[in-house]
Amino acid sequence: MHQTVGTAETLKRMESNRVRNKCILLVVLLVVLMGAGTAVLVAVEDLDFVHTFYCVVGTITSLGYIDKCFSTEGGRVFALFWILSSTIYLGQLLFAFAVLRPAFADDGVVV
C-alpha cells in the first residue's frame, strides 16, 4: 500500500500540483471577469444577455468582431481595464495549460 517515493518524484508531483492549482485559480478568475463584463454590459450598455455574452467572449478572445458593445463613456472606461486584464488572464491560462500538459503526460494520463 505505502510506497517510498524519492525526493525527485515528490518535487515533480509538487510542481504538477502547483501548476494545476494555478490553472484552477486562473479559470475561476476568468469566469469572474466574464461575469463582471457581462454584468456591466447589461447594466451600463443596456444589452440583452445573449448579445452581452457574445460581446464578452469575442472581446476576451480578441477576435475583434465586436462592433457596438461599449458605446457609452462609462462602458468604454470600464472596457479599458477589463479588456486588458481579461486578455492577460486568458493568455496566462493558456500558458498554464501548456505547462500542465507535459506534467500529465509524465504521469501516464492522456490529455
Backbone atoms as SQL, in Angstrom:
CREATE TABLE atoms (id INTEGER PRIMARY KEY, chain TEXT, resi INTEGER, resn TEXT, atom TEXT, x REAL, y REAL, z REAL);
INSERT INTO atoms VALUES
  (1, 'A', 1, 'MET', 'N', 0.805, -1.193, 0.000),
  (2, 'A', 1, 'MET', 'CA', 0.000, 0.000, 0.000),
  (3, 'A', 1, 'MET', 'C', 0.855, 1.267, 0.000),
  (4, 'A', 2, 'HIS', 'N', 1.725, 1.404, 0.953),
  (5, 'A', 2, 'HIS', 'CA', 2.545, 2.607, 1.042),
  (6, 'A', 2, 'HIS', 'C', 3.824, 2.397, 0.259),
  (7, 'A', 3, 'GLN', 'N', 4.178, 3.392, -0.543),
  (8, 'A', 3, 'GLN', 'CA', 5.382, 3.318, -1.337),
  (9, 'A', 3, 'GLN', 'C', 6.368, 4.371, -0.850),
  (10, 'A', 4, 'THR', 'N', 7.598, 4.047, -0.991),
  (11, 'A', 4, 'THR', 'CA', 8.631, 5.015, -0.695),
  (12, 'A', 4, 'THR', 'C', 8.906, 5.782, -1.980),
  (13, 'A', 5, 'VAL', 'N', 8.717, 7.071, -1.911),
  (14, 'A', 5, 'VAL', 'CA', 8.881, 7.913, -3.091),
  (15, 'A', 5, 'VAL', 'C', 10.127, 8.758, -2.883),
  (16, 'A', 6, 'GLY', 'N', 10.944, 8.841, -3.916),
  (17, 'A', 6, 'GLY', 'CA', 12.168, 9.624, -3.838),
  (18, 'A', 6, 'GLY', 'C', 11.895, 11.113, -3.839),
  (19, 'A', 7, 'THR', 'N', 12.925, 11.860, -3.535),
  (20, 'A', 7, 'THR', 'CA', 12.817, 13.308, -3.469),
  (21, 'A', 7, 'THR', 'C', 12.464, 13.905, -4.837),
  (22, 'A', 8, 'ALA', 'N', 13.071, 13.371, -5.883),
  (23, 'A', 8, 'ALA', 'CA', 12.793, 13.897, -7.227),
  (24, 'A', 8, 'ALA', 'C', 11.330, 13.692, -7.596),
  (25, 'A', 9, 'GLU', 'N', 10.797, 12.522, -7.271),
  (26, 'A', 9, 'GLU', 'CA', 9.389, 12.234, -7.570),
  (27, 'A', 9, 'GLU', 'C', 8.459, 13.151, -6.768),
  (28, 'A', 10, 'THR', 'N', 8.806, 13.384, -5.524),
  (29, 'A', 10, 'THR', 'CA', 8.000, 14.268, -4.683),
  (30, 'A', 10, 'THR', 'C', 8.018, 15.693, -5.228),
  (31, 'A', 11, 'LEU', 'N', 9.180, 16.186, -5.611),
  (32, 'A', 11, 'LEU', 'CA', 9.277, 17.538, -6.178),
  (33, 'A', 11, 'LEU', 'C', 8.506, 17.649, -7.480),
  (34, 'A', 12, 'LYS', 'N', 8.545, 16.601, -8.277),
  (35, 'A', 12, 'LYS', 'CA', 7.815, 16.597, -9.546),
  (36, 'A', 12, 'LYS', 'C', 6.309, 16.672, -9.310),
  (37, 'A', 13, 'ARG', 'N', 5.834, 15.910, -8.334),
  (38, 'A', 13, 'ARG', 'CA', 4.399, 15.950, -8.011),
  (39, 'A', 13, 'ARG', 'C', 3.998, 17.299, -7.432),
  (40, 'A', 14, 'MET', 'N', 4.864, 17.885, -6.600),
  (41, 'A', 14, 'MET', 'CA', 4.557, 19.194, -6.026),
  (42, 'A', 14, 'MET', 'C', 4.459, 20.248, -7.126),
  (43, 'A', 15, 'GLU', 'N', 5.362, 20.203, -8.093),
  (44, 'A', 15, 'GLU', 'CA', 5.325, 21.151, -9.207),
  (45, 'A', 15, 'GLU', 'C', 4.067, 20.964, -10.034),
  (46, 'A', 16, 'SER', 'N', 3.698, 19.715, -10.268),
  (47, 'A', 16, 'SER', 'CA', 2.481, 19.430, -11.028),
  (48, 'A', 16, 'SER', 'C', 1.244, 19.951, -10.294),
  (49, 'A', 17, 'ASN', 'N', 1.200, 19.753, -8.990),
  (50, 'A', 17, 'ASN', 'CA', 0.077, 20.263, -8.196),
  (51, 'A', 17, 'ASN', 'C', 0.044, 21.788, -8.188),
  (52, 'A', 18, 'ARG', 'N', 1.207, 22.416, -8.148),
  (53, 'A', 18, 'ARG', 'CA', 1.272, 23.877, -8.152),
  (54, 'A', 18, 'ARG', 'C', 0.722, 24.435, -9.466),
  (55, 'A', 19, 'VAL', 'N', 1.104, 23.831, -10.573),
  (56, 'A', 19, 'VAL', 'CA', 0.617, 24.294, -11.876),
  (57, 'A', 19, 'VAL', 'C', -0.876, 24.027, -12.010),
  (58, 'A', 20, 'ARG', 'N', -1.327, 22.868, -11.533),
  (59, 'A', 20, 'ARG', 'CA', -2.760, 22.553, -11.601),
  (60, 'A', 20, 'ARG', 'C', -3.570, 23.546, -10.763),
  (61, 'A', 21, 'ASN', 'N', -3.079, 23.882, -9.574),
  (62, 'A', 21, 'ASN', 'CA', -3.781, 24.856, -8.733),
  (63, 'A', 21, 'ASN', 'C', -3.792, 26.237, -9.382),
  (64, 'A', 22, 'LYS', 'N', -2.712, 26.595, -10.070),
  (65, 'A', 22, 'LYS', 'CA', -2.677, 27.869, -10.783),
  (66, 'A', 22, 'LYS', 'C', -3.716, 27.872, -11.901),
  (67, 'A', 23, 'CYS', 'N', -3.850, 26.753, -12.609),
  (68, 'A', 23, 'CYS', 'CA', -4.864, 26.656, -13.669),
  (69, 'A', 23, 'CYS', 'C', -6.266, 26.836, -13.099),
  (70, 'A', 24, 'ILE', 'N', -6.526, 26.204, -11.980),
  (71, 'A', 24, 'ILE', 'CA', -7.847, 26.317, -11.348),
  (72, 'A', 24, 'ILE', 'C', -8.111, 27.764, -10.949),
  (73, 'A', 25, 'LEU', 'N', -7.125, 28.415, -10.347),
  (74, 'A', 25, 'LEU', 'CA', -7.286, 29.808, -9.939),
  (75, 'A', 25, 'LEU', 'C', -7.526, 30.708, -11.145),
  (76, 'A', 26, 'LEU', 'N', -6.780, 30.492, -12.232),
  (77, 'A', 26, 'LEU', 'CA', -6.949, 31.316, -13.418),
  (78, 'A', 26, 'LEU', 'C', -8.313, 31.094, -14.074),
  (79, 'A', 27, 'VAL', 'N', -8.826, 29.866, -14.052),
  (80, 'A', 27, 'VAL', 'CA', -10.163, 29.604, -14.600),
  (81, 'A', 27, 'VAL', 'C', -11.212, 30.349, -13.774),
  (82, 'A', 28, 'VAL', 'N', -11.071, 30.291, -12.450),
  (83, 'A', 28, 'VAL', 'CA', -12.024, 30.990, -11.578),
  (84, 'A', 28, 'VAL', 'C', -11.963, 32.498, -11.822),
  (85, 'A', 29, 'LEU', 'N', -10.762, 33.051, -11.918),
  (86, 'A', 29, 'LEU', 'CA', -10.629, 34.492, -12.168),
  (87, 'A', 29, 'LEU', 'C', -11.183, 34.880, -13.534),
  (88, 'A', 30, 'LEU', 'N', -10.983, 34.029, -14.532),
  (89, 'A', 30, 'LEU', 'CA', -11.522, 34.329, -15.863),
  (90, 'A', 30, 'LEU', 'C', -13.050, 34.311, -15.849),
  (91, 'A', 31, 'VAL', 'N', -13.632, 33.364, -15.120),
  (92, 'A', 31, 'VAL', 'CA', -15.097, 33.315, -15.006),
  (93, 'A', 31, 'VAL', 'C', -15.617, 34.552, -14.273),
  (94, 'A', 32, 'VAL', 'N', -14.899, 34.983, -13.238),
  (95, 'A', 32, 'VAL', 'CA', -15.290, 36.201, -12.518),
  (96, 'A', 32, 'VAL', 'C', -15.204, 37.416, -13.445),
  (97, 'A', 33, 'LEU', 'N', -14.141, 37.511, -14.229),
  (98, 'A', 33, 'LEU', 'CA', -14.015, 38.621, -15.171),
  (99, 'A', 33, 'LEU', 'C', -15.099, 38.578, -16.240),
  (100, 'A', 34, 'MET', 'N', -15.442, 37.387, -16.701),
  (101, 'A', 34, 'MET', 'CA', -16.530, 37.268, -17.680),
  (102, 'A', 34, 'MET', 'C', -17.856, 37.699, -17.057),
  (103, 'A', 35, 'GLY', 'N', -18.073, 37.319, -15.806),
  (104, 'A', 35, 'GLY', 'CA', -19.292, 37.734, -15.106),
  (105, 'A', 35, 'GLY', 'C', -19.346, 39.234, -14.908),
  (106, 'A', 36, 'ALA', 'N', -18.204, 39.824, -14.566),
  (107, 'A', 36, 'ALA', 'CA', -18.161, 41.275, -14.380),
  (108, 'A', 36, 'ALA', 'C', -18.425, 41.996, -15.700),
  (109, 'A', 37, 'GLY', 'N', -17.824, 41.520, -16.770),
  (110, 'A', 37, 'GLY', 'CA', -18.066, 42.133, -18.074),
  (111, 'A', 37, 'GLY', 'C', -19.506, 42.015, -18.503),
  (112, 'A', 38, 'THR', 'N', -20.091, 40.845, -18.265),
  (113, 'A', 38, 'THR', 'CA', -21.498, 40.638, -18.615),
  (114, 'A', 38, 'THR', 'C', -22.402, 41.553, -17.800),
  (115, 'A', 39, 'ALA', 'N', -22.129, 41.647, -16.502),
  (116, 'A', 39, 'ALA', 'CA', -22.954, 42.492, -15.633),
  (117, 'A', 39, 'ALA', 'C', -22.873, 43.959, -16.040),
  (118, 'A', 40, 'VAL', 'N', -21.674, 44.437, -16.346),
  (119, 'A', 40, 'VAL', 'CA', -21.522, 45.845, -16.726),
  (120, 'A', 40, 'VAL', 'C', -22.192, 46.113, -18.072),
  (121, 'A', 41, 'LEU', 'N', -22.042, 45.201, -19.018),
  (122, 'A', 41, 'LEU', 'CA', -22.678, 45.423, -20.319),
  (123, 'A', 41, 'LEU', 'C', -24.201, 45.414, -20.203),
  (124, 'A', 42, 'VAL', 'N', -24.736, 44.550, -19.363),
  (125, 'A', 42, 'VAL', 'CA', -26.191, 44.527, -19.180),
  (126, 'A', 42, 'VAL', 'C', -26.660, 45.809, -18.495),
  (127, 'A', 43, 'ALA', 'N', -25.920, 46.246, -17.470),
  (128, 'A', 43, 'ALA', 'CA', -26.353, 47.413, -16.701),
  (129, 'A', 43, 'ALA', 'C', -26.071, 48.734, -17.412),
  (130, 'A', 44, 'VAL', 'N', -24.869, 48.903, -17.909),
  (131, 'A', 44, 'VAL', 'CA', -24.463, 50.194, -18.453),
  (132, 'A', 44, 'VAL', 'C', -24.876, 50.346, -19.916),
  (133, 'A', 45, 'GLU', 'N', -24.649, 49.314, -20.704),
  (134, 'A', 45, 'GLU', 'CA', -24.919, 49.408, -22.139),
  (135, 'A', 45, 'GLU', 'C', -26.346, 49.006, -22.507),
  (136, 'A', 46, 'ASP', 'N', -27.082, 48.457, -21.553),
  (137, 'A', 46, 'ASP', 'CA', -28.484, 48.076, -21.746),
  (138, 'A', 46, 'ASP', 'C', -28.661, 47.085, -22.913),
  (139, 'A', 47, 'LEU', 'N', -27.847, 46.023, -22.893),
  (140, 'A', 47, 'LEU', 'CA', -27.928, 44.976, -23.904),
  (141, 'A', 47, 'LEU', 'C', -28.593, 43.742, -23.315),
  (142, 'A', 48, 'ASP', 'N', -29.147, 42.890, -24.172),
  (143, 'A', 48, 'ASP', 'CA', -29.717, 41.635, -23.668),
  (144, 'A', 48, 'ASP', 'C', -28.582, 40.657, -23.364),
  (145, 'A', 49, 'PHE', 'N', -28.903, 39.585, -22.615),
  (146, 'A', 49, 'PHE', 'CA', -27.883, 38.669, -22.110),
  (147, 'A', 49, 'PHE', 'C', -27.135, 37.959, -23.239),
  (148, 'A', 50, 'VAL', 'N', -27.833, 37.497, -24.250),
  (149, 'A', 50, 'VAL', 'CA', -27.185, 36.737, -25.329),
  (150, 'A', 50, 'VAL', 'C', -26.177, 37.625, -26.067),
  (151, 'A', 51, 'HIS', 'N', -26.583, 38.837, -26.417),
  (152, 'A', 51, 'HIS', 'CA', -25.672, 39.755, -27.103),
  (153, 'A', 51, 'HIS', 'C', -24.501, 40.129, -26.191),
  (154, 'A', 52, 'THR', 'N', -24.790, 40.315, -24.923),
  (155, 'A', 52, 'THR', 'CA', -23.754, 40.653, -23.961),
  (156, 'A', 52, 'THR', 'C', -22.730, 39.534, -23.842),
  (157, 'A', 53, 'PHE', 'N', -23.194, 38.306, -23.717),
  (158, 'A', 53, 'PHE', 'CA', -22.266, 37.176, -23.587),
  (159, 'A', 53, 'PHE', 'C', -21.434, 37.025, -24.854),
  (160, 'A', 54, 'TYR', 'N', -22.044, 37.236, -26.012),
  (161, 'A', 54, 'TYR', 'CA', -21.306, 37.199, -27.277),
  (162, 'A', 54, 'TYR', 'C', -20.211, 38.267, -27.284),
  (163, 'A', 55, 'CYS', 'N', -20.537, 39.455, -26.840),
  (164, 'A', 55, 'CYS', 'CA', -19.558, 40.539, -26.785),
  (165, 'A', 55, 'CYS', 'C', -18.422, 40.219, -25.816),
  (166, 'A', 56, 'VAL', 'N', -18.754, 39.644, -24.671),
  (167, 'A', 56, 'VAL', 'CA', -17.739, 39.301, -23.674),
  (168, 'A', 56, 'VAL', 'C', -16.773, 38.258, -24.222),
  (169, 'A', 57, 'VAL', 'N', -17.290, 37.198, -24.798),
  (170, 'A', 57, 'VAL', 'CA', -16.424, 36.140, -25.333),
  (171, 'A', 57, 'VAL', 'C', -15.598, 36.668, -26.504),
  (172, 'A', 58, 'GLY', 'N', -16.213, 37.422, -27.384),
  (173, 'A', 58, 'GLY', 'CA', -15.491, 37.991, -28.522),
  (174, 'A', 58, 'GLY', 'C', -14.417, 38.969, -28.109),
  (175, 'A', 59, 'THR', 'N', -14.663, 39.735, -27.073),
  (176, 'A', 59, 'THR', 'CA', -13.688, 40.706, -26.612),
  (177, 'A', 59, 'THR', 'C', -12.521, 40.029, -25.898),
  (178, 'A', 60, 'ILE', 'N', -12.814, 39.062, -25.039),
  (179, 'A', 60, 'ILE', 'CA', -11.751, 38.385, -24.291),
  (180, 'A', 60, 'ILE', 'C', -10.837, 37.599, -25.223),
  (181, 'A', 61, 'THR', 'N', -11.399, 36.958, -26.212),
  (182, 'A', 61, 'THR', 'CA', -10.578, 36.162, -27.123),
  (183, 'A', 61, 'THR', 'C', -9.926, 37.012, -28.202),
  (184, 'A', 62, 'SER', 'N', -10.146, 38.303, -28.167),
  (185, 'A', 62, 'SER', 'CA', -9.522, 39.268, -29.082),
  (186, 'A', 62, 'SER', 'C', -9.856, 39.000, -30.543),
  (187, 'A', 63, 'LEU', 'N', -11.072, 38.573, -30.804),
  (188, 'A', 63, 'LEU', 'CA', -11.471, 38.320, -32.177),
  (189, 'A', 63, 'LEU', 'C', -11.647, 39.612, -32.959),
  (190, 'A', 64, 'GLY', 'N', -12.114, 40.644, -32.300),
  (191, 'A', 64, 'GLY', 'CA', -12.262, 41.927, -32.959),
  (192, 'A', 64, 'GLY', 'C', -13.543, 42.065, -33.760),
  (193, 'A', 65, 'TYR', 'N', -14.510, 41.183, -33.575),
  (194, 'A', 65, 'TYR', 'CA', -15.762, 41.253, -34.310),
  (195, 'A', 65, 'TYR', 'C', -16.812, 42.114, -33.602),
  (196, 'A', 66, 'ILE', 'N', -16.451, 42.695, -32.502),
  (197, 'A', 66, 'ILE', 'CA', -17.418, 43.391, -31.678),
  (198, 'A', 66, 'ILE', 'C', -17.564, 44.828, -32.184),
  (199, 'A', 67, 'ASP', 'N', -18.778, 45.171, -32.618),
  (200, 'A', 67, 'ASP', 'CA', -19.000, 46.484, -33.204),
  (201, 'A', 67, 'ASP', 'C', -19.505, 47.501, -32.196),
  (202, 'A', 68, 'LYS', 'N', -20.558, 47.144, -31.465),
  (203, 'A', 68, 'LYS', 'CA', -21.239, 48.151, -30.658),
  (204, 'A', 68, 'LYS', 'C', -21.422, 47.710, -29.215),
  (205, 'A', 69, 'CYS', 'N', -20.411, 47.102, -28.634),
  (206, 'A', 69, 'CYS', 'CA', -20.553, 46.648, -27.248),
  (207, 'A', 69, 'CYS', 'C', -20.369, 47.791, -26.262),
  (208, 'A', 70, 'PHE', 'N', -19.307, 48.522, -26.400),
  (209, 'A', 70, 'PHE', 'CA', -19.003, 49.586, -25.457),
  (210, 'A', 70, 'PHE', 'C', -19.218, 50.927, -26.150),
  (211, 'A', 71, 'SER', 'N', -20.433, 51.437, -26.069),
  (212, 'A', 71, 'SER', 'CA', -20.761, 52.677, -26.775),
  (213, 'A', 71, 'SER', 'C', -20.884, 53.874, -25.836),
  (214, 'A', 72, 'THR', 'N', -21.126, 53.655, -24.560),
  (215, 'A', 72, 'THR', 'CA', -21.235, 54.772, -23.623),
  (216, 'A', 72, 'THR', 'C', -19.866, 55.088, -23.036),
  (217, 'A', 73, 'GLU', 'N', -19.751, 56.265, -22.477),
  (218, 'A', 73, 'GLU', 'CA', -18.467, 56.663, -21.899),
  (219, 'A', 73, 'GLU', 'C', -18.094, 55.788, -20.706),
  (220, 'A', 74, 'GLY', 'N', -19.063, 55.471, -19.848),
  (221, 'A', 74, 'GLY', 'CA', -18.798, 54.599, -18.707),
  (222, 'A', 74, 'GLY', 'C', -18.385, 53.197, -19.133),
  (223, 'A', 75, 'GLY', 'N', -19.035, 52.695, -20.163),
  (224, 'A', 75, 'GLY', 'CA', -18.680, 51.376, -20.676),
  (225, 'A', 75, 'GLY', 'C', -17.284, 51.344, -21.260),
  (226, 'A', 76, 'ARG', 'N', -16.899, 52.407, -21.908),
  (227, 'A', 76, 'ARG', 'CA', -15.558, 52.466, -22.505),
  (228, 'A', 76, 'ARG', 'C', -14.475, 52.601, -21.452),
  (229, 'A', 77, 'VAL', 'N', -14.743, 53.338, -20.397),
  (230, 'A', 77, 'VAL', 'CA', -13.777, 53.443, -19.304),
  (231, 'A', 77, 'VAL', 'C', -13.596, 52.082, -18.644),
  (232, 'A', 78, 'PHE', 'N', -14.701, 51.389, -18.386),
  (233, 'A', 78, 'PHE', 'CA', -14.616, 50.037, -17.832),
  (234, 'A', 78, 'PHE', 'C', -13.862, 49.118, -18.783),
  (235, 'A', 79, 'ALA', 'N', -14.116, 49.250, -20.083),
  (236, 'A', 79, 'ALA', 'CA', -13.503, 48.374, -21.084),
  (237, 'A', 79, 'ALA', 'C', -11.986, 48.536, -21.117),
  (238, 'A', 80, 'LEU', 'N', -11.475, 49.720, -20.850),
  (239, 'A', 80, 'LEU', 'CA', -10.027, 49.931, -20.847),
  (240, 'A', 80, 'LEU', 'C', -9.323, 48.951, -19.916),
  (241, 'A', 81, 'PHE', 'N', -9.833, 48.833, -18.715),
  (242, 'A', 81, 'PHE', 'CA', -9.202, 47.964, -17.727),
  (243, 'A', 81, 'PHE', 'C', -9.647, 46.512, -17.872),
  (244, 'A', 82, 'TRP', 'N', -10.902, 46.311, -18.187),
  (245, 'A', 82, 'TRP', 'CA', -11.459, 44.965, -18.264),
  (246, 'A', 82, 'TRP', 'C', -10.869, 44.172, -19.425),
  (247, 'A', 83, 'ILE', 'N', -10.745, 44.775, -20.593),
  (248, 'A', 83, 'ILE', 'CA', -10.199, 44.069, -21.746),
  (249, 'A', 83, 'ILE', 'C', -8.745, 43.693, -21.498),
  (250, 'A', 84, 'LEU', 'N', -7.978, 44.599, -20.957),
  (251, 'A', 84, 'LEU', 'CA', -6.569, 44.325, -20.689),
  (252, 'A', 84, 'LEU', 'C', -6.411, 43.181, -19.685),
  (253, 'A', 85, 'SER', 'N', -7.122, 43.271, -18.565),
  (254, 'A', 85, 'SER', 'CA', -6.958, 42.243, -17.533),
  (255, 'A', 85, 'SER', 'C', -7.496, 40.889, -17.990),
  (256, 'A', 86, 'SER', 'N', -8.633, 40.852, -18.643),
  (257, 'A', 86, 'SER', 'CA', -9.193, 39.560, -19.045),
  (258, 'A', 86, 'SER', 'C', -8.377, 38.901, -20.142),
  (259, 'A', 87, 'THR', 'N', -7.817, 39.667, -21.051),
  (260, 'A', 87, 'THR', 'CA', -6.975, 39.087, -22.097),
  (261, 'A', 87, 'THR', 'C', -5.673, 38.559, -21.508),
  (262, 'A', 88, 'ILE', 'N', -5.111, 39.263, -20.540),
  (263, 'A', 88, 'ILE', 'CA', -3.901, 38.784, -19.867),
  (264, 'A', 88, 'ILE', 'C', -4.187, 37.488, -19.118),
  (265, 'A', 89, 'TYR', 'N', -5.313, 37.424, -18.402),
  (266, 'A', 89, 'TYR', 'CA', -5.654, 36.190, -17.677),
  (267, 'A', 89, 'TYR', 'C', -5.877, 35.027, -18.624),
  (268, 'A', 90, 'LEU', 'N', -6.498, 35.272, -19.763),
  (269, 'A', 90, 'LEU', 'CA', -6.698, 34.202, -20.730),
  (270, 'A', 90, 'LEU', 'C', -5.354, 33.711, -21.274),
  (271, 'A', 91, 'GLY', 'N', -4.445, 34.620, -21.556),
  (272, 'A', 91, 'GLY', 'CA', -3.111, 34.230, -22.010),
  (273, 'A', 91, 'GLY', 'C', -2.363, 33.427, -20.963),
  (274, 'A', 92, 'GLN', 'N', -2.448, 33.846, -19.702),
  (275, 'A', 92, 'GLN', 'CA', -1.806, 33.106, -18.622),
  (276, 'A', 92, 'GLN', 'C', -2.421, 31.721, -18.473),
  (277, 'A', 93, 'LEU', 'N', -3.737, 31.632, -18.631),
  (278, 'A', 93, 'LEU', 'CA', -4.413, 30.345, -18.517),
  (279, 'A', 93, 'LEU', 'C', -3.969, 29.398, -19.620),
  (280, 'A', 94, 'LEU', 'N', -3.888, 29.875, -20.841),
  (281, 'A', 94, 'LEU', 'CA', -3.433, 29.031, -21.941),
  (282, 'A', 94, 'LEU', 'C', -1.985, 28.600, -21.741),
  (283, 'A', 95, 'PHE', 'N', -1.147, 29.484, -21.233),
  (284, 'A', 95, 'PHE', 'CA', 0.236, 29.120, -20.949),
  (285, 'A', 95, 'PHE', 'C', 0.307, 28.081, -19.833),
  (286, 'A', 96, 'ALA', 'N', -0.505, 28.249, -18.798),
  (287, 'A', 96, 'ALA', 'CA', -0.504, 27.277, -17.696),
  (288, 'A', 96, 'ALA', 'C', -0.979, 25.911, -18.180),
  (289, 'A', 97, 'PHE', 'N', -1.964, 25.878, -19.079),
  (290, 'A', 97, 'PHE', 'CA', -2.390, 24.600, -19.659),
  (291, 'A', 97, 'PHE', 'C', -1.254, 23.962, -20.453),
  (292, 'A', 98, 'ALA', 'N', -0.490, 24.776, -21.181),
  (293, 'A', 98, 'ALA', 'CA', 0.628, 24.237, -21.957),
  (294, 'A', 98, 'ALA', 'C', 1.711, 23.670, -21.038),
  (295, 'A', 99, 'VAL', 'N', 1.931, 24.288, -19.886),
  (296, 'A', 99, 'VAL', 'CA', 2.912, 23.786, -18.932),
  (297, 'A', 99, 'VAL', 'C', 2.382, 22.534, -18.236),
  (298, 'A', 100, 'LEU', 'N', 1.090, 22.493, -18.006),
  (299, 'A', 100, 'LEU', 'CA', 0.491, 21.378, -17.276),
  (300, 'A', 100, 'LEU', 'C', 0.426, 20.102, -18.112),
  (301, 'A', 101, 'ARG', 'N', 0.282, 20.222, -19.408),
  (302, 'A', 101, 'ARG', 'CA', 0.131, 19.042, -20.257),
  (303, 'A', 101, 'ARG', 'C', 1.296, 18.068, -20.150),
  (304, 'A', 102, 'PRO', 'N', 2.564, 18.491, -20.231),
  (305, 'A', 102, 'PRO', 'CA', 3.648, 17.523, -20.074),
  (306, 'A', 102, 'PRO', 'C', 3.680, 16.875, -18.690),
  (307, 'A', 103, 'ALA', 'N', 3.234, 17.594, -17.671),
  (308, 'A', 103, 'ALA', 'CA', 3.198, 17.008, -16.331),
  (309, 'A', 103, 'ALA', 'C', 2.225, 15.840, -16.287),
  (310, 'A', 104, 'PHE', 'N', 1.080, 15.970, -16.947),
  (311, 'A', 104, 'PHE', 'CA', 0.133, 14.861, -17.008),
  (312, 'A', 104, 'PHE', 'C', 0.656, 13.740, -17.896),
  (313, 'A', 105, 'ALA', 'N', 1.363, 14.081, -18.947),
  (314, 'A', 105, 'ALA', 'CA', 1.907, 13.056, -19.842),
  (315, 'A', 105, 'ALA', 'C', 2.945, 12.205, -19.109),
  (316, 'A', 106, 'ASP', 'N', 3.699, 12.809, -18.213),
  (317, 'A', 106, 'ASP', 'CA', 4.681, 12.053, -17.444),
  (318, 'A', 106, 'ASP', 'C', 4.022, 11.094, -16.461),
  (319, 'A', 107, 'ASP', 'N', 2.817, 11.436, -16.000),
  (320, 'A', 107, 'ASP', 'CA', 2.087, 10.567, -15.074),
  (321, 'A', 107, 'ASP', 'C', 1.330, 9.463, -15.788),
  (322, 'A', 108, 'GLY', 'N', 1.344, 9.468, -17.112),
  (323, 'A', 108, 'GLY', 'CA', 0.633, 8.449, -17.865),
  (324, 'A', 108, 'GLY', 'C', -0.811, 8.796, -18.147),
  (325, 'A', 109, 'VAL', 'N', -1.207, 10.028, -17.858),
  (326, 'A', 109, 'VAL', 'CA', -2.569, 10.474, -18.118),
  (327, 'A', 109, 'VAL', 'C', -2.623, 11.039, -19.522),
  (328, 'A', 110, 'VAL', 'N', -3.557, 10.575, -20.320),
  (329, 'A', 110, 'VAL', 'CA', -3.702, 11.065, -21.682),
  (330, 'A', 110, 'VAL', 'C', -4.594, 12.286, -21.659),
  (331, 'A', 111, 'VAL', 'N', -4.082, 13.389, -22.199),
  (332, 'A', 111, 'VAL', 'CA', -4.848, 14.641, -22.214),
  (333, 'A', 111, 'VAL', 'C', -5.230, 14.951, -23.633);
